[in-house]
């Protein structure tokens, strides 16, 4: 089973409208799970980090590793305990 994550809108008729096409080229039944924010739609969800921000963070991390700008894991644990 493949999984696709895409945002969408439920219209006034209760129909789901996806923000983008899924590029599935065959007709088949699918399972749909709908997650709705409880109260405030602008509520911050830490799992909704924009893809561009994630990619930028990974690029910075890779550059730091290549430049030797790393720390021993023991230092990281010390900082967590503080």
PyMOL Python script that loads the backbone (N, CA, C, O; Angstrom):
from pymol import cmd

cmd.read_pdbstr("""\
ATOM      1  N   UNK A   1       0.851  -1.175   0.000  1.00  0.00           N
ATOM      2  CA  UNK A   1       0.000   0.000   0.000  1.00  0.00           C
ATOM      3  C   UNK A   1       0.894   1.235   0.000  1.00  0.00           C
ATOM      4  O   UNK A   1       1.851   1.311   0.771  1.00  0.00           O
ATOM      5  N   UNK A   2       0.589   2.193  -0.854  1.00  0.00           N
ATOM      6  CA  UNK A   2       1.303   3.463  -0.907  1.00  0.00           C
ATOM      7  C   UNK A   2       0.550   4.503  -0.096  1.00  0.00           C
ATOM      8  O   UNK A   2      -0.667   4.410   0.066  1.00  0.00           O
ATOM      9  N   UNK A   3       1.267   5.491   0.412  1.00  0.00           N
ATOM     10  CA  UNK A   3       0.635   6.584   1.151  1.00  0.00           C
ATOM     11  C   UNK A   3       0.983   7.902   0.474  1.00  0.00           C
ATOM     12  O   UNK A   3       2.121   8.113   0.055  1.00  0.00           O
ATOM     13  N   UNK A   4       0.009   8.776   0.371  1.00  0.00           N
ATOM     14  CA  UNK A   4       0.186  10.109  -0.179  1.00  0.00           C
ATOM     15  C   UNK A   4      -0.330  11.090   0.860  1.00  0.00           C
ATOM     16  O   UNK A   4      -1.398  10.881   1.435  1.00  0.00           O
ATOM     17  N   UNK A   5       0.413  12.152   1.104  1.00  0.00           N
ATOM     18  CA  UNK A   5      -0.071  13.188   2.016  1.00  0.00           C
ATOM     19  C   UNK A   5      -0.280  14.463   1.219  1.00  0.00           C
ATOM     20  O   UNK A   5       0.634  14.955   0.557  1.00  0.00           O
ATOM     21  N   UNK A   6      -1.485  14.985   1.289  1.00  0.00           N
ATOM     22  CA  UNK A   6      -1.822  16.198   0.558  1.00  0.00           C
ATOM     23  C   UNK A   6      -2.898  16.936   1.355  1.00  0.00           C
ATOM     24  O   UNK A   6      -3.762  16.308   1.969  1.00  0.00           O
ATOM     25  N   UNK A   7      -2.844  18.233   1.345  1.00  0.00           N
ATOM     26  CA  UNK A   7      -3.858  19.039   2.016  1.00  0.00           C
ATOM     27  C   UNK A   7      -5.069  19.171   1.099  1.00  0.00           C
ATOM     28  O   UNK A   7      -4.967  18.987  -0.114  1.00  0.00           O
ATOM     29  N   UNK A   8      -6.188  19.485   1.680  1.00  0.00           N
ATOM     30  CA  UNK A   8      -7.398  19.647   0.904  1.00  0.00           C
ATOM     31  C   UNK A   8      -8.426  20.434   1.693  1.00  0.00           C
ATOM     32  O   UNK A   8      -8.153  20.902   2.798  1.00  0.00           O
ATOM     33  N   UNK A   9      -9.600  20.574   1.122  1.00  0.00           N
ATOM     34  CA  UNK A   9     -10.686  21.333   1.727  1.00  0.00           C
ATOM     35  C   UNK A   9     -11.970  20.512   1.631  1.00  0.00           C
ATOM     36  O   UNK A   9     -12.222  19.850   0.625  1.00  0.00           O
ATOM     37  N   UNK A  10     -12.762  20.563   2.673  1.00  0.00           N
ATOM     38  CA  UNK A  10     -14.102  19.984   2.620  1.00  0.00           C
ATOM     39  C   UNK A  10     -15.054  21.122   2.256  1.00  0.00           C
ATOM     40  O   UNK A  10     -15.137  22.118   2.974  1.00  0.00           O
ATOM     41  N   UNK A  11     -15.768  20.974   1.146  1.00  0.00           N
ATOM     42  CA  UNK A  11     -16.664  22.052   0.722  1.00  0.00           C
ATOM     43  C   UNK A  11     -17.999  21.984   1.460  1.00  0.00           C
ATOM     44  O   UNK A  11     -18.208  21.121   2.313  1.00  0.00           O
ATOM     45  N   UNK A  12     -18.902  22.911   1.117  1.00  0.00           N
ATOM     46  CA  UNK A  12     -20.185  23.006   1.819  1.00  0.00           C
ATOM     47  C   UNK A  12     -21.066  21.783   1.597  1.00  0.00           C
ATOM     48  O   UNK A  12     -22.020  21.570   2.345  1.00  0.00           O
ATOM     49  N   UNK A  13     -20.762  20.971   0.575  1.00  0.00           N
ATOM     50  CA  UNK A  13     -21.521  19.743   0.324  1.00  0.00           C
ATOM     51  C   UNK A  13     -20.887  18.535   1.019  1.00  0.00           C
ATOM     52  O   UNK A  13     -21.392  17.416   0.920  1.00  0.00           O
ATOM     53  N   UNK A  14     -19.762  18.776   1.733  1.00  0.00           N
ATOM     54  CA  UNK A  14     -19.081  17.679   2.410  1.00  0.00           C
ATOM     55  C   UNK A  14     -18.146  16.893   1.510  1.00  0.00           C
ATOM     56  O   UNK A  14     -17.699  15.807   1.879  1.00  0.00           O
ATOM     57  N   UNK A  15     -17.845  17.424   0.336  1.00  0.00           N
ATOM     58  CA  UNK A  15     -16.954  16.742  -0.590  1.00  0.00           C
ATOM     59  C   UNK A  15     -15.519  17.197  -0.377  1.00  0.00           C
ATOM     60  O   UNK A  15     -15.264  18.368  -0.093  1.00  0.00           O
ATOM     61  N   UNK A  16     -14.595  16.272  -0.514  1.00  0.00           N
ATOM     62  CA  UNK A  16     -13.174  16.555  -0.335  1.00  0.00           C
ATOM     63  C   UNK A  16     -12.573  17.043  -1.642  1.00  0.00           C
ATOM     64  O   UNK A  16     -12.701  16.388  -2.676  1.00  0.00           O
ATOM     65  N   UNK A  17     -11.915  18.198  -1.592  1.00  0.00           N
ATOM     66  CA  UNK A  17     -11.229  18.775  -2.756  1.00  0.00           C
ATOM     67  C   UNK A  17      -9.746  18.850  -2.399  1.00  0.00           C
ATOM     68  O   UNK A  17      -9.359  19.579  -1.485  1.00  0.00           O
ATOM     69  N   UNK A  18      -8.921  18.097  -3.119  1.00  0.00           N
ATOM     70  CA  UNK A  18      -7.485  18.078  -2.843  1.00  0.00           C
ATOM     71  C   UNK A  18      -6.802  19.294  -3.444  1.00  0.00           C
ATOM     72  O   UNK A  18      -7.223  19.807  -4.481  1.00  0.00           O
ATOM     73  N   UNK A  19      -5.728  19.757  -2.773  1.00  0.00           N
ATOM     74  CA  UNK A  19      -4.990  20.923  -3.251  1.00  0.00           C
ATOM     75  C   UNK A  19      -4.138  20.616  -4.473  1.00  0.00           C
ATOM     76  O   UNK A  19      -3.776  21.524  -5.221  1.00  0.00           O
ATOM     77  N   UNK A  20      -3.816  19.346  -4.680  1.00  0.00           N
ATOM     78  CA  UNK A  20      -3.004  18.988  -5.854  1.00  0.00           C
ATOM     79  C   UNK A  20      -3.393  17.600  -6.346  1.00  0.00           C
ATOM     80  O   UNK A  20      -3.969  16.804  -5.605  1.00  0.00           O
ATOM     81  N   UNK A  21      -3.076  17.326  -7.586  1.00  0.00           N
ATOM     82  CA  UNK A  21      -3.360  16.042  -8.217  1.00  0.00           C
ATOM     83  C   UNK A  21      -2.402  14.990  -7.663  1.00  0.00           C
ATOM     84  O   UNK A  21      -1.234  15.299  -7.424  1.00  0.00           O
ATOM     85  N   UNK A  22      -2.857  13.771  -7.455  1.00  0.00           N
ATOM     86  CA  UNK A  22      -2.030  12.716  -6.874  1.00  0.00           C
ATOM     87  C   UNK A  22      -1.235  11.916  -7.900  1.00  0.00           C
ATOM     88  O   UNK A  22      -0.391  11.110  -7.508  1.00  0.00           O
ATOM     89  N   UNK A  23      -1.468  12.105  -9.184  1.00  0.00           N
ATOM     90  CA  UNK A  23      -0.764  11.374 -10.242  1.00  0.00           C
ATOM     91  C   UNK A  23      -0.880   9.863 -10.086  1.00  0.00           C
ATOM     92  O   UNK A  23       0.106   9.140 -10.233  1.00  0.00           O
ATOM     93  N   UNK A  24      -2.081   9.392  -9.790  1.00  0.00           N
ATOM     94  CA  UNK A  24      -2.364   7.967  -9.768  1.00  0.00           C
ATOM     95  C   UNK A  24      -3.036   7.668 -11.104  1.00  0.00           C
ATOM     96  O   UNK A  24      -4.083   8.233 -11.421  1.00  0.00           O
ATOM     97  N   UNK A  25      -2.434   6.784 -11.878  1.00  0.00           N
ATOM     98  CA  UNK A  25      -2.862   6.613 -13.267  1.00  0.00           C
ATOM     99  C   UNK A  25      -3.828   5.451 -13.487  1.00  0.00           C
ATOM    100  O   UNK A  25      -4.140   5.129 -14.633  1.00  0.00           O
ATOM    101  N   UNK A  26      -4.302   4.823 -12.432  1.00  0.00           N
ATOM    102  CA  UNK A  26      -5.284   3.762 -12.586  1.00  0.00           C
ATOM    103  C   UNK A  26      -6.475   4.051 -11.688  1.00  0.00           C
ATOM    104  O   UNK A  26      -6.348   4.717 -10.660  1.00  0.00           O
ATOM    105  N   UNK A  27      -7.613   3.552 -12.081  1.00  0.00           N
ATOM    106  CA  UNK A  27      -8.819   3.740 -11.288  1.00  0.00           C
ATOM    107  C   UNK A  27      -8.882   2.636 -10.239  1.00  0.00           C
ATOM    108  O   UNK A  27      -8.841   1.453 -10.576  1.00  0.00           O
ATOM    109  N   UNK A  28      -8.983   3.020  -8.968  1.00  0.00           N
ATOM    110  CA  UNK A  28      -9.066   2.030  -7.897  1.00  0.00           C
ATOM    111  C   UNK A  28      -9.665   2.662  -6.657  1.00  0.00           C
ATOM    112  O   UNK A  28      -9.693   3.885  -6.521  1.00  0.00           O
ATOM    113  N   UNK A  29     -10.144   1.821  -5.754  1.00  0.00           N
ATOM    114  CA  UNK A  29     -10.663   2.294  -4.479  1.00  0.00           C
ATOM    115  C   UNK A  29      -9.492   2.666  -3.583  1.00  0.00           C
ATOM    116  O   UNK A  29      -8.415   2.077  -3.685  1.00  0.00           O
ATOM    117  N   UNK A  30      -9.699   3.645  -2.701  1.00  0.00           N
ATOM    118  CA  UNK A  30      -8.658   4.100  -1.788  1.00  0.00           C
ATOM    119  C   UNK A  30      -9.241   4.250  -0.388  1.00  0.00           C
ATOM    120  O   UNK A  30     -10.453   4.370  -0.208  1.00  0.00           O
ATOM    121  N   UNK A  31      -8.355   4.240   0.591  1.00  0.00           N
ATOM    122  CA  UNK A  31      -8.757   4.517   1.969  1.00  0.00           C
ATOM    123  C   UNK A  31      -8.374   5.966   2.248  1.00  0.00           C
ATOM    124  O   UNK A  31      -7.251   6.380   1.959  1.00  0.00           O
ATOM    125  N   UNK A  32      -9.297   6.733   2.805  1.00  0.00           N
ATOM    126  CA  UNK A  32      -9.061   8.149   3.080  1.00  0.00           C
ATOM    127  C   UNK A  32      -9.172   8.374   4.581  1.00  0.00           C
ATOM    128  O   UNK A  32     -10.153   7.971   5.207  1.00  0.00           O
ATOM    129  N   UNK A  33      -8.162   9.021   5.154  1.00  0.00           N
ATOM    130  CA  UNK A  33      -8.191   9.423   6.554  1.00  0.00           C
ATOM    131  C   UNK A  33      -8.174  10.939   6.575  1.00  0.00           C
ATOM    132  O   UNK A  33      -7.270  11.554   6.010  1.00  0.00           O
ATOM    133  N   UNK A  34      -9.151  11.546   7.213  1.00  0.00           N
ATOM    134  CA  UNK A  34      -9.259  13.004   7.239  1.00  0.00           C
ATOM    135  C   UNK A  34      -8.937  13.488   8.645  1.00  0.00           C
ATOM    136  O   UNK A  34      -9.559  13.049   9.612  1.00  0.00           O
ATOM    137  N   UNK A  35      -7.970  14.391   8.764  1.00  0.00           N
ATOM    138  CA  UNK A  35      -7.591  15.000  10.039  1.00  0.00           C
ATOM    139  C   UNK A  35      -8.048  16.444  10.023  1.00  0.00           C
ATOM    140  O   UNK A  35      -7.701  17.197   9.113  1.00  0.00           O
ATOM    141  N   UNK A  36      -8.821  16.837  11.020  1.00  0.00           N
ATOM    142  CA  UNK A  36      -9.370  18.189  11.079  1.00  0.00           C
ATOM    143  C   UNK A  36      -8.886  18.847  12.359  1.00  0.00           C
ATOM    144  O   UNK A  36      -8.973  18.256  13.435  1.00  0.00           O
ATOM    145  N   UNK A  37      -8.368  20.089  12.246  1.00  0.00           N
ATOM    146  CA  UNK A  37      -7.984  20.835  13.443  1.00  0.00           C
ATOM    147  C   UNK A  37      -9.212  21.023  14.314  1.00  0.00           C
ATOM    148  O   UNK A  37     -10.300  21.302  13.810  1.00  0.00           O
ATOM    149  N   UNK A  38      -9.041  20.871  15.621  1.00  0.00           N
ATOM    150  CA  UNK A  38     -10.175  20.879  16.532  1.00  0.00           C
ATOM    151  C   UNK A  38     -10.884  22.230  16.615  1.00  0.00           C
ATOM    152  O   UNK A  38     -12.101  22.288  16.439  1.00  0.00           O
ATOM    153  N   UNK A  39     -10.166  23.302  16.874  1.00  0.00           N
ATOM    154  CA  UNK A  39     -10.836  24.597  17.075  1.00  0.00           C
ATOM    155  C   UNK A  39     -10.339  25.640  16.089  1.00  0.00           C
ATOM    156  O   UNK A  39     -11.071  26.068  15.196  1.00  0.00           O
ATOM    157  N   UNK A  40      -9.100  26.040  16.259  1.00  0.00           N
ATOM    158  CA  UNK A  40      -8.536  27.137  15.484  1.00  0.00           C
ATOM    159  C   UNK A  40      -7.717  26.570  14.329  1.00  0.00           C
ATOM    160  O   UNK A  40      -6.712  25.898  14.558  1.00  0.00           O
ATOM    161  N   UNK A  41      -8.139  26.836  13.080  1.00  0.00           N
ATOM    162  CA  UNK A  41      -7.428  26.296  11.931  1.00  0.00           C
ATOM    163  C   UNK A  41      -6.006  26.809  11.828  1.00  0.00           C
ATOM    164  O   UNK A  41      -5.163  26.176  11.192  1.00  0.00           O
ATOM    165  N   UNK A  42      -5.727  27.947  12.445  1.00  0.00           N
ATOM    166  CA  UNK A  42      -4.369  28.481  12.387  1.00  0.00           C
ATOM    167  C   UNK A  42      -3.502  27.898  13.507  1.00  0.00           C
ATOM    168  O   UNK A  42      -2.344  28.286  13.660  1.00  0.00           O
ATOM    169  N   UNK A  43      -4.056  26.974  14.284  1.00  0.00           N
ATOM    170  CA  UNK A  43      -3.325  26.333  15.374  1.00  0.00           C
ATOM    171  C   UNK A  43      -2.033  25.714  14.837  1.00  0.00           C
ATOM    172  O   UNK A  43      -2.045  25.019  13.821  1.00  0.00           O
ATOM    173  N   UNK A  44      -0.940  25.967  15.515  1.00  0.00           N
ATOM    174  CA  UNK A  44       0.361  25.477  15.070  1.00  0.00           C
ATOM    175  C   UNK A  44       0.479  23.990  15.339  1.00  0.00           C
ATOM    176  O   UNK A  44       0.237  23.532  16.456  1.00  0.00           O
ATOM    177  N   UNK A  45       0.846  23.247  14.332  1.00  0.00           N
ATOM    178  CA  UNK A  45       1.087  21.815  14.461  1.00  0.00           C
ATOM    179  C   UNK A  45       2.559  21.564  14.140  1.00  0.00           C
ATOM    180  O   UNK A  45       2.980  21.792  13.006  1.00  0.00           O
ATOM    181  N   UNK A  46       3.353  21.102  15.107  1.00  0.00           N
ATOM    182  CA  UNK A  46       4.780  20.921  14.859  1.00  0.00           C
ATOM    183  C   UNK A  46       5.082  19.904  13.770  1.00  0.00           C
ATOM    184  O   UNK A  46       6.197  19.887  13.250  1.00  0.00           O
ATOM    185  N   UNK A  47       4.124  19.057  13.408  1.00  0.00           N
ATOM    186  CA  UNK A  47       4.345  18.084  12.341  1.00  0.00           C
ATOM    187  C   UNK A  47       4.106  18.684  10.956  1.00  0.00           C
ATOM    188  O   UNK A  47       4.326  18.012   9.949  1.00  0.00           O
ATOM    189  N   UNK A  48       3.660  19.937  10.894  1.00  0.00           N
ATOM    190  CA  UNK A  48       3.382  20.572   9.614  1.00  0.00           C
ATOM    191  C   UNK A  48       4.507  21.507   9.172  1.00  0.00           C
ATOM    192  O   UNK A  48       4.250  22.538   8.550  1.00  0.00           O
ATOM    193  N   UNK A  49       5.744  21.150   9.490  1.00  0.00           N
ATOM    194  CA  UNK A  49       6.887  21.956   9.069  1.00  0.00           C
ATOM    195  C   UNK A  49       6.941  21.956   7.542  1.00  0.00           C
ATOM    196  O   UNK A  49       6.901  20.892   6.926  1.00  0.00           O
ATOM    197  N   UNK A  50       7.032  23.134   6.926  1.00  0.00           N
ATOM    198  CA  UNK A  50       7.083  23.192   5.464  1.00  0.00           C
ATOM    199  C   UNK A  50       8.280  22.418   4.916  1.00  0.00           C
ATOM    200  O   UNK A  50       9.360  22.415   5.506  1.00  0.00           O
ATOM    201  N   UNK A  51       8.067  21.771   3.790  1.00  0.00           N
ATOM    202  CA  UNK A  51       9.112  20.958   3.167  1.00  0.00           C
ATOM    203  C   UNK A  51      10.356  21.795   2.880  1.00  0.00           C
ATOM    204  O   UNK A  51      11.474  21.319   3.077  1.00  0.00           O
ATOM    205  N   UNK A  52      10.184  23.021   2.423  1.00  0.00           N
ATOM    206  CA  UNK A  52      11.332  23.887   2.112  1.00  0.00           C
ATOM    207  C   UNK A  52      12.190  24.117   3.355  1.00  0.00           C
ATOM    208  O   UNK A  52      13.418  24.136   3.273  1.00  0.00           O
ATOM    209  N   UNK A  53      11.540  24.293   4.501  1.00  0.00           N
ATOM    210  CA  UNK A  53      12.274  24.509   5.751  1.00  0.00           C
ATOM    211  C   UNK A  53      13.040  23.244   6.154  1.00  0.00           C
ATOM    212  O   UNK A  53      14.171  23.336   6.631  1.00  0.00           O
ATOM    213  N   UNK A  54      12.447  22.089   5.971  1.00  0.00           N
ATOM    214  CA  UNK A  54      13.113  20.822   6.286  1.00  0.00           C
ATOM    215  C   UNK A  54      14.328  20.630   5.388  1.00  0.00           C
ATOM    216  O   UNK A  54      15.406  20.272   5.864  1.00  0.00           O
ATOM    217  N   UNK A  55      14.155  20.869   4.082  1.00  0.00           N
ATOM    218  CA  UNK A  55      15.267  20.725   3.145  1.00  0.00           C
ATOM    219  C   UNK A  55      16.410  21.675   3.495  1.00  0.00           C
ATOM    220  O   UNK A  55      17.575  21.279   3.458  1.00  0.00           O
ATOM    221  N   UNK A  56      16.087  22.925   3.833  1.00  0.00           N
ATOM    222  CA  UNK A  56      17.118  23.905   4.186  1.00  0.00           C
ATOM    223  C   UNK A  56      17.878  23.447   5.430  1.00  0.00           C
ATOM    224  O   UNK A  56      19.100  23.582   5.493  1.00  0.00           O
ATOM    225  N   UNK A  57      17.172  22.913   6.407  1.00  0.00           N
ATOM    226  CA  UNK A  57      17.812  22.430   7.628  1.00  0.00           C
ATOM    227  C   UNK A  57      18.740  21.259   7.333  1.00  0.00           C
ATOM    228  O   UNK A  57      19.845  21.187   7.872  1.00  0.00           O
ATOM    229  N   UNK A  58      18.298  20.352   6.488  1.00  0.00           N
ATOM    230  CA  UNK A  58      19.146  19.204   6.123  1.00  0.00           C
ATOM    231  C   UNK A  58      20.391  19.660   5.368  1.00  0.00           C
ATOM    232  O   UNK A  58      21.481  19.128   5.581  1.00  0.00           O
ATOM    233  N   UNK A  59      20.227  20.652   4.480  1.00  0.00           N
ATOM    234  CA  UNK A  59      21.391  21.172   3.742  1.00  0.00           C
ATOM    235  C   UNK A  59      22.408  21.803   4.704  1.00  0.00           C
ATOM    236  O   UNK A  59      23.612  21.578   4.579  1.00  0.00           O
ATOM    237  N   UNK A  60      21.905  22.600   5.670  1.00  0.00           N
ATOM    238  CA  UNK A  60      22.804  23.214   6.654  1.00  0.00           C
ATOM    239  C   UNK A  60      23.541  22.150   7.451  1.00  0.00           C
ATOM    240  O   UNK A  60      24.746  22.261   7.680  1.00  0.00           O
ATOM    241  N   UNK A  61      22.825  21.129   7.871  1.00  0.00           N
ATOM    242  CA  UNK A  61      23.441  20.048   8.639  1.00  0.00           C
ATOM    243  C   UNK A  61      24.510  19.330   7.838  1.00  0.00           C
ATOM    244  O   UNK A  61      25.580  19.026   8.366  1.00  0.00           O
ATOM    245  N   UNK A  62      24.236  19.057   6.573  1.00  0.00           N
ATOM    246  CA  UNK A  62      25.217  18.392   5.712  1.00  0.00           C
ATOM    247  C   UNK A  62      26.456  19.270   5.522  1.00  0.00           C
ATOM    248  O   UNK A  62      27.583  18.774   5.555  1.00  0.00           O
ATOM    249  N   UNK A  63      26.248  20.562   5.326  1.00  0.00           N
ATOM    250  CA  UNK A  63      27.376  21.479   5.179  1.00  0.00           C
ATOM    251  C   UNK A  63      28.217  21.510   6.449  1.00  0.00           C
ATOM    252  O   UNK A  63      29.445  21.551   6.377  1.00  0.00           O
ATOM    253  N   UNK A  64      27.567  21.492   7.614  1.00  0.00           N
ATOM    254  CA  UNK A  64      28.294  21.500   8.884  1.00  0.00           C
ATOM    255  C   UNK A  64      29.121  20.227   9.043  1.00  0.00           C
ATOM    256  O   UNK A  64      30.259  20.284   9.511  1.00  0.00           O
ATOM    257  N   UNK A  65      28.565  19.089   8.660  1.00  0.00           N
ATOM    258  CA  UNK A  65      29.310  17.830   8.751  1.00  0.00           C
ATOM    259  C   UNK A  65      30.504  17.863   7.814  1.00  0.00           C
ATOM    260  O   UNK A  65      31.605  17.479   8.206  1.00  0.00           O
ATOM    261  N   UNK A  66      30.307  18.315   6.583  1.00  0.00           N
ATOM    262  CA  UNK A  66      31.406  18.385   5.607  1.00  0.00           C
ATOM    263  C   UNK A  66      32.506  19.323   6.086  1.00  0.00           C
ATOM    264  O   UNK A  66      33.681  19.082   5.812  1.00  0.00           O
ATOM    265  N   UNK A  67      32.140  20.401   6.806  1.00  0.00           N
ATOM    266  CA  UNK A  67      33.115  21.378   7.293  1.00  0.00           C
ATOM    267  C   UNK A  67      33.737  20.942   8.621  1.00  0.00           C
ATOM    268  O   UNK A  67      34.589  21.641   9.169  1.00  0.00           O
ATOM    269  N   UNK A  68      33.312  19.791   9.132  1.00  0.00           N
ATOM    270  CA  UNK A  68      33.858  19.311  10.397  1.00  0.00           C
ATOM    271  C   UNK A  68      33.300  20.031  11.609  1.00  0.00           C
ATOM    272  O   UNK A  68      33.875  19.963  12.695  1.00  0.00           O
ATOM    273  N   UNK A  69      32.200  20.711  11.432  1.00  0.00           N
ATOM    274  CA  UNK A  69      31.587  21.457  12.530  1.00  0.00           C
ATOM    275  C   UNK A  69      30.612  20.551  13.292  1.00  0.00           C
ATOM    276  O   UNK A  69      29.401  20.774  13.299  1.00  0.00           O
ATOM    277  N   UNK A  70      31.168  19.545  13.916  1.00  0.00           N
ATOM    278  CA  UNK A  70      30.342  18.602  14.670  1.00  0.00           C
ATOM    279  C   UNK A  70      30.773  18.597  16.128  1.00  0.00           C
ATOM    280  O   UNK A  70      31.840  19.104  16.472  1.00  0.00           O
ATOM    281  N   UNK A  71      29.939  18.021  16.976  1.00  0.00           N
ATOM    282  CA  UNK A  71      30.235  17.916  18.399  1.00  0.00           C
ATOM    283  C   UNK A  71      30.055  16.469  18.832  1.00  0.00           C
ATOM    284  O   UNK A  71      29.248  15.741  18.255  1.00  0.00           O
ATOM    285  N   UNK A  72      30.802  16.052  19.842  1.00  0.00           N
ATOM    286  CA  UNK A  72      30.596  14.695  20.355  1.00  0.00           C
ATOM    287  C   UNK A  72      29.185  14.561  20.931  1.00  0.00           C
ATOM    288  O   UNK A  72      28.646  15.516  21.490  1.00  0.00           O
ATOM    289  N   UNK A  73      28.600  13.396  20.794  1.00  0.00           N
ATOM    290  CA  UNK A  73      27.243  13.173  21.286  1.00  0.00           C
ATOM    291  C   UNK A  73      27.141  13.421  22.781  1.00  0.00           C
ATOM    292  O   UNK A  73      26.080  13.810  23.270  1.00  0.00           O
ATOM    293  N   UNK A  74      28.222  13.202  23.513  1.00  0.00           N
ATOM    294  CA  UNK A  74      28.190  13.431  24.965  1.00  0.00           C
ATOM    295  C   UNK A  74      27.906  14.901  25.280  1.00  0.00           C
ATOM    296  O   UNK A  74      27.244  15.200  26.275  1.00  0.00           O
ATOM    297  N   UNK A  75      28.399  15.821  24.442  1.00  0.00           N
ATOM    298  CA  UNK A  75      28.114  17.244  24.646  1.00  0.00           C
ATOM    299  C   UNK A  75      26.633  17.540  24.455  1.00  0.00           C
ATOM    300  O   UNK A  75      26.052  18.353  25.173  1.00  0.00           O
ATOM    301  N   UNK A  76      26.036  16.875  23.488  1.00  0.00           N
ATOM    302  CA  UNK A  76      24.618  17.098  23.238  1.00  0.00           C
ATOM    303  C   UNK A  76      23.788  16.631  24.426  1.00  0.00           C
ATOM    304  O   UNK A  76      22.829  17.300  24.811  1.00  0.00           O
ATOM    305  N   UNK A  77      24.145  15.490  25.010  1.00  0.00           N
ATOM    306  CA  UNK A  77      23.417  14.996  26.180  1.00  0.00           C
ATOM    307  C   UNK A  77      23.580  15.960  27.347  1.00  0.00           C
ATOM    308  O   UNK A  77      22.629  16.198  28.092  1.00  0.00           O
ATOM    309  N   UNK A  78      24.783  16.520  27.513  1.00  0.00           N
ATOM    310  CA  UNK A  78      25.003  17.491  28.590  1.00  0.00           C
ATOM    311  C   UNK A  78      24.079  18.698  28.435  1.00  0.00           C
ATOM    312  O   UNK A  78      23.540  19.207  29.418  1.00  0.00           O
ATOM    313  N   UNK A  79      23.903  19.148  27.201  1.00  0.00           N
ATOM    314  CA  UNK A  79      23.047  20.303  26.950  1.00  0.00           C
ATOM    315  C   UNK A  79      21.585  19.975  27.202  1.00  0.00           C
ATOM    316  O   UNK A  79      20.821  20.838  27.635  1.00  0.00           O
ATOM    317  N   UNK A  80      21.190  18.741  26.935  1.00  0.00           N
ATOM    318  CA  UNK A  80      19.801  18.344  27.172  1.00  0.00           C
ATOM    319  C   UNK A  80      19.495  18.346  28.657  1.00  0.00           C
ATOM    320  O   UNK A  80      18.399  18.729  29.066  1.00  0.00           O
ATOM    321  N   UNK A  81      20.455  17.921  29.470  1.00  0.00           N
ATOM    322  CA  UNK A  81      20.255  17.849  30.925  1.00  0.00           C
ATOM    323  C   UNK A  81      20.113  19.229  31.555  1.00  0.00           C
ATOM    324  O   UNK A  81      19.551  19.353  32.643  1.00  0.00           O
ATOM    325  N   UNK A  82      20.614  20.266  30.888  1.00  0.00           N
ATOM    326  CA  UNK A  82      20.564  21.627  31.470  1.00  0.00           C
ATOM    327  C   UNK A  82      19.201  22.161  31.494  1.00  0.00           C
ATOM    328  O   UNK A  82      18.986  23.285  31.949  1.00  0.00           O
TER     329      UNK A  82
END
""", "prot")
cmd.dss("prot")
cmd.show_as("cartoon", "prot")
cmd.util.cbc("prot")
cmd.orient("prot")
